[in-house]
Structures are given as C-alpha cells and as structure tokens.
Amino acid sequence: DLTELVRKLKGENGKNVFCDGGAEIVNELLKNDLLDEIIISVIPILVGNGTRLFKDNRPEQKLKLVNVKTFDTGLTQLHYKRADN
C-alpha cells in the first residue's frame, strides 16, 4: 500500500522521501496529503493522447514556485513547494 509506505517512511528519521511516477502515484499521494514538494519535468515533445498528471477528485493545494531549471535538451523542471509550508 503506497499510502501506508509513505506515511511510515515520513515518520522515520532521515531526510526526504523521493517518489517518481505518473498520474496514479501522484494522485494517490495528493489525495492523502503526502506531498510537500513537486518537481514537474516538461519535455519538449507534443504527444497525442496521453495520461493526465493530475486527476480529478483530489483536494486543491496551493503551490509556490521555488526553482526552475532548464537543460540544453529543452527539458525544463519546475520545482514547487506547498504554499502552506
């Protein structure tokens, strides 16, 4: 169970818990208020139909942009933290 695993890891000593994944993982963690930071990578390729990163039925969360990284390949990473932290 992803939610229980992340809750357990956040309760242990250490620094950060890093989760990498798509819509299912992101949605599950957002629904359970377990994400403090989000890094979104924008790849300069337009695809046809794809999977949405953020699904419906999750609470609204305000974010604050803390950093933007760009790479020679055109990839851009947007680093956000929760605005209430």
Buried (B, 14 or more C-beta within 10 A) or exposed (E): EBEEEBEEEEEEEEEEBEBEEEEEBBBBBBBBEBBBBBEEEEEEEEEEEEEEEEBEEBEEBEBEEEEEEEEEEEEBEBBBBBEEE
